[in-house]
Amino acid sequence: YDMDEQAFITEEGYYEAIIAFSSAEEDVCDRFKFYVEGKSPYSFGVNSTIKILYEDARLKTLVKALWEETGWDFGIVESNYQYTSNKKLIEIVPDQNAPQLADFAEKAAAVLKY
């Protein structure tokens, strides 16, 4: 259970459910496999922390491109990384309504986590 999302969260993939009275193999009544499909609330984007975005080279490049495109001072990101890296990107952008944020979010969400 994820307290931030107020929901049960799981990754997309194949799972096996086992129904049993105990953990002993002889107590297993049934088992079945299933596939969970969905989009993780943990994809990268404007709600990712500065620490995450700054320390991943792929994401840092996207953040720099956003700042260059908007003409914002990148020192804002560097300062927040140094002193308050747990802040979300959306909390430090000079203009939360900047149209470039949607483009950034789309590109960041496409970056795979590994």
MODELLER restraints for C-alpha pairs under 7 A, 6 or more apart:
rsr = mdl.restraints
at = mdl.atoms
rsr.add(forms.Gaussian(group=physical.xy_distance, feature=features.Distance(at['CA:1:A'], at['CA:7:A']), mean=5.77, stdev=0.5))
rsr.add(forms.Gaussian(group=physical.xy_distance, feature=features.Distance(at['CA:1:A'], at['CA:8:A']), mean=4.34, stdev=0.5))
rsr.add(forms.Gaussian(group=physical.xy_distance, feature=features.Distance(at['CA:1:A'], at['CA:9:A']), mean=6.39, stdev=0.5))
rsr.add(forms.Gaussian(group=physical.xy_distance, feature=features.Distance(at['CA:2:A'], at['CA:8:A']), mean=5.90, stdev=0.5))
rsr.add(forms.Gaussian(group=physical.xy_distance, feature=features.Distance(at['CA:2:A'], at['CA:9:A']), mean=6.46, stdev=0.5))
rsr.add(forms.Gaussian(group=physical.xy_distance, feature=features.Distance(at['CA:11:A'], at['CA:40:A']), mean=6.68, stdev=0.5))
rsr.add(forms.Gaussian(group=physical.xy_distance, feature=features.Distance(at['CA:12:A'], at['CA:36:A']), mean=5.15, stdev=0.5))
rsr.add(forms.Gaussian(group=physical.xy_distance, feature=features.Distance(at['CA:12:A'], at['CA:37:A']), mean=5.04, stdev=0.5))
rsr.add(forms.Gaussian(group=physical.xy_distance, feature=features.Distance(at['CA:12:A'], at['CA:38:A']), mean=5.86, stdev=0.5))
rsr.add(forms.Gaussian(group=physical.xy_distance, feature=features.Distance(at['CA:13:A'], at['CA:35:A']), mean=5.53, stdev=0.5))
rsr.add(forms.Gaussian(group=physical.xy_distance, feature=features.Distance(at['CA:13:A'], at['CA:36:A']), mean=5.38, stdev=0.5))
rsr.add(forms.Gaussian(group=physical.xy_distance, feature=features.Distance(at['CA:13:A'], at['CA:37:A']), mean=6.73, stdev=0.5))
rsr.add(forms.Gaussian(group=physical.xy_distance, feature=features.Distance(at['CA:14:A'], at['CA:33:A']), mean=6.96, stdev=0.5))
rsr.add(forms.Gaussian(group=physical.xy_distance, feature=features.Distance(at['CA:14:A'], at['CA:34:A']), mean=5.71, stdev=0.5))
rsr.add(forms.Gaussian(group=physical.xy_distance, feature=features.Distance(at['CA:14:A'], at['CA:35:A']), mean=4.36, stdev=0.5))
rsr.add(forms.Gaussian(group=physical.xy_distance, feature=features.Distance(at['CA:14:A'], at['CA:36:A']), mean=6.35, stdev=0.5))
rsr.add(forms.Gaussian(group=physical.xy_distance, feature=features.Distance(at['CA:15:A'], at['CA:33:A']), mean=5.60, stdev=0.5))
rsr.add(forms.Gaussian(group=physical.xy_distance, feature=features.Distance(at['CA:15:A'], at['CA:34:A']), mean=5.47, stdev=0.5))
rsr.add(forms.Gaussian(group=physical.xy_distance, feature=features.Distance(at['CA:15:A'], at['CA:35:A']), mean=6.15, stdev=0.5))
rsr.add(forms.Gaussian(group=physical.xy_distance, feature=features.Distance(at['CA:16:A'], at['CA:31:A']), mean=6.88, stdev=0.5))
rsr.add(forms.Gaussian(group=physical.xy_distance, feature=features.Distance(at['CA:16:A'], at['CA:32:A']), mean=5.59, stdev=0.5))
rsr.add(forms.Gaussian(group=physical.xy_distance, feature=features.Distance(at['CA:16:A'], at['CA:33:A']), mean=4.25, stdev=0.5))
rsr.add(forms.Gaussian(group=physical.xy_distance, feature=features.Distance(at['CA:16:A'], at['CA:34:A']), mean=6.35, stdev=0.5))
rsr.add(forms.Gaussian(group=physical.xy_distance, feature=features.Distance(at['CA:17:A'], at['CA:31:A']), mean=5.47, stdev=0.5))
rsr.add(forms.Gaussian(group=physical.xy_distance, feature=features.Distance(at['CA:17:A'], at['CA:32:A']), mean=5.42, stdev=0.5))
rsr.add(forms.Gaussian(group=physical.xy_distance, feature=features.Distance(at['CA:17:A'], at['CA:33:A']), mean=6.24, stdev=0.5))
rsr.add(forms.Gaussian(group=physical.xy_distance, feature=features.Distance(at['CA:18:A'], at['CA:28:A']), mean=6.94, stdev=0.5))
rsr.add(forms.Gaussian(group=physical.xy_distance, feature=features.Distance(at['CA:18:A'], at['CA:30:A']), mean=6.03, stdev=0.5))
rsr.add(forms.Gaussian(group=physical.xy_distance, feature=features.Distance(at['CA:18:A'], at['CA:31:A']), mean=4.34, stdev=0.5))
rsr.add(forms.Gaussian(group=physical.xy_distance, feature=features.Distance(at['CA:18:A'], at['CA:32:A']), mean=6.75, stdev=0.5))
rsr.add(forms.Gaussian(group=physical.xy_distance, feature=features.Distance(at['CA:19:A'], at['CA:28:A']), mean=5.88, stdev=0.5))
rsr.add(forms.Gaussian(group=physical.xy_distance, feature=features.Distance(at['CA:19:A'], at['CA:29:A']), mean=5.58, stdev=0.5))
rsr.add(forms.Gaussian(group=physical.xy_distance, feature=features.Distance(at['CA:19:A'], at['CA:30:A']), mean=5.19, stdev=0.5))
rsr.add(forms.Gaussian(group=physical.xy_distance, feature=features.Distance(at['CA:19:A'], at['CA:31:A']), mean=6.00, stdev=0.5))
rsr.add(forms.Gaussian(group=physical.xy_distance, feature=features.Distance(at['CA:20:A'], at['CA:27:A']), mean=5.31, stdev=0.5))
rsr.add(forms.Gaussian(group=physical.xy_distance, feature=features.Distance(at['CA:20:A'], at['CA:28:A']), mean=4.09, stdev=0.5))
rsr.add(forms.Gaussian(group=physical.xy_distance, feature=features.Distance(at['CA:20:A'], at['CA:29:A']), mean=5.25, stdev=0.5))
rsr.add(forms.Gaussian(group=physical.xy_distance, feature=features.Distance(at['CA:21:A'], at['CA:27:A']), mean=5.36, stdev=0.5))
rsr.add(forms.Gaussian(group=physical.xy_distance, feature=features.Distance(at['CA:21:A'], at['CA:28:A']), mean=6.65, stdev=0.5))
rsr.add(forms.Gaussian(group=physical.xy_distance, feature=features.Distance(at['CA:43:A'], at['CA:109:A']), mean=5.26, stdev=0.5))
rsr.add(forms.Gaussian(group=physical.xy_distance, feature=features.Distance(at['CA:44:A'], at['CA:108:A']), mean=5.27, stdev=0.5))
rsr.add(forms.Gaussian(group=physical.xy_distance, feature=features.Distance(at['CA:44:A'], at['CA:109:A']), mean=4.84, stdev=0.5))
rsr.add(forms.Gaussian(group=physical.xy_distance, feature=features.Distance(at['CA:45:A'], at['CA:105:A']), mean=4.60, stdev=0.5))
rsr.add(forms.Gaussian(group=physical.xy_distance, feature=features.Distance(at['CA:45:A'], at['CA:108:A']), mean=5.26, stdev=0.5))
rsr.add(forms.Gaussian(group=physical.xy_distance, feature=features.Distance(at['CA:45:A'], at['CA:109:A']), mean=5.79, stdev=0.5))
rsr.add(forms.Gaussian(group=physical.xy_distance, feature=features.Distance(at['CA:46:A'], at['CA:88:A']), mean=6.84, stdev=0.5))
rsr.add(forms.Gaussian(group=physical.xy_distance, feature=features.Distance(at['CA:46:A'], at['CA:89:A']), mean=5.18, stdev=0.5))
rsr.add(forms.Gaussian(group=physical.xy_distance, feature=features.Distance(at['CA:46:A'], at['CA:90:A']), mean=5.15, stdev=0.5))
rsr.add(forms.Gaussian(group=physical.xy_distance, feature=features.Distance(at['CA:46:A'], at['CA:105:A']), mean=5.97, stdev=0.5))
rsr.add(forms.Gaussian(group=physical.xy_distance, feature=features.Distance(at['CA:47:A'], at['CA:88:A']), mean=5.11, stdev=0.5))
rsr.add(forms.Gaussian(group=physical.xy_distance, feature=features.Distance(at['CA:47:A'], at['CA:89:A']), mean=5.93, stdev=0.5))
rsr.add(forms.Gaussian(group=physical.xy_distance, feature=features.Distance(at['CA:47:A'], at['CA:90:A']), mean=6.01, stdev=0.5))
rsr.add(forms.Gaussian(group=physical.xy_distance, feature=features.Distance(at['CA:48:A'], at['CA:88:A']), mean=5.30, stdev=0.5))
rsr.add(forms.Gaussian(group=physical.xy_distance, feature=features.Distance(at['CA:48:A'], at['CA:89:A']), mean=6.16, stdev=0.5))
rsr.add(forms.Gaussian(group=physical.xy_distance, feature=features.Distance(at['CA:49:A'], at['CA:85:A']), mean=6.59, stdev=0.5))
rsr.add(forms.Gaussian(group=physical.xy_distance, feature=features.Distance(at['CA:49:A'], at['CA:86:A']), mean=5.40, stdev=0.5))
rsr.add(forms.Gaussian(group=physical.xy_distance, feature=features.Distance(at['CA:49:A'], at['CA:87:A']), mean=5.32, stdev=0.5))
rsr.add(forms.Gaussian(group=physical.xy_distance, feature=features.Distance(at['CA:49:A'], at['CA:88:A']), mean=4.12, stdev=0.5))
rsr.add(forms.Gaussian(group=physical.xy_distance, feature=features.Distance(at['CA:49:A'], at['CA:89:A']), mean=5.88, stdev=0.5))
rsr.add(forms.Gaussian(group=physical.xy_distance, feature=features.Distance(at['CA:50:A'], at['CA:81:A']), mean=5.79, stdev=0.5))
rsr.add(forms.Gaussian(group=physical.xy_distance, feature=features.Distance(at['CA:50:A'], at['CA:85:A']), mean=5.01, stdev=0.5))
rsr.add(forms.Gaussian(group=physical.xy_distance, feature=features.Distance(at['CA:50:A'], at['CA:86:A']), mean=6.25, stdev=0.5))
rsr.add(forms.Gaussian(group=physical.xy_distance, feature=features.Distance(at['CA:50:A'], at['CA:87:A']), mean=5.98, stdev=0.5))
rsr.add(forms.Gaussian(group=physical.xy_distance, feature=features.Distance(at['CA:50:A'], at['CA:88:A']), mean=5.85, stdev=0.5))
rsr.add(forms.Gaussian(group=physical.xy_distance, feature=features.Distance(at['CA:50:A'], at['CA:89:A']), mean=5.75, stdev=0.5))
rsr.add(forms.Gaussian(group=physical.xy_distance, feature=features.Distance(at['CA:51:A'], at['CA:81:A']), mean=5.94, stdev=0.5))
rsr.add(forms.Gaussian(group=physical.xy_distance, feature=features.Distance(at['CA:51:A'], at['CA:85:A']), mean=4.79, stdev=0.5))
rsr.add(forms.Gaussian(group=physical.xy_distance, feature=features.Distance(at['CA:51:A'], at['CA:86:A']), mean=6.30, stdev=0.5))
rsr.add(forms.Gaussian(group=physical.xy_distance, feature=features.Distance(at['CA:53:A'], at['CA:59:A']), mean=5.12, stdev=0.5))
rsr.add(forms.Gaussian(group=physical.xy_distance, feature=features.Distance(at['CA:53:A'], at['CA:60:A']), mean=5.47, stdev=0.5))
rsr.add(forms.Gaussian(group=physical.xy_distance, feature=features.Distance(at['CA:54:A'], at['CA:60:A']), mean=4.85, stdev=0.5))
rsr.add(forms.Gaussian(group=physical.xy_distance, feature=features.Distance(at['CA:59:A'], at['CA:108:A']), mean=6.58, stdev=0.5))
rsr.add(forms.Gaussian(group=physical.xy_distance, feature=features.Distance(at['CA:62:A'], at['CA:104:A']), mean=6.88, stdev=0.5))
rsr.add(forms.Gaussian(group=physical.xy_distance, feature=features.Distance(at['CA:66:A'], at['CA:100:A']), mean=6.87, stdev=0.5))
rsr.add(forms.Gaussian(group=physical.xy_distance, feature=features.Distance(at['CA:66:A'], at['CA:104:A']), mean=6.68, stdev=0.5))
rsr.add(forms.Gaussian(group=physical.xy_distance, feature=features.Distance(at['CA:67:A'], at['CA:73:A']), mean=6.81, stdev=0.5))
rsr.add(forms.Gaussian(group=physical.xy_distance, feature=features.Distance(at['CA:67:A'], at['CA:74:A']), mean=6.10, stdev=0.5))
rsr.add(forms.Gaussian(group=physical.xy_distance, feature=features.Distance(at['CA:90:A'], at['CA:96:A']), mean=6.58, stdev=0.5))
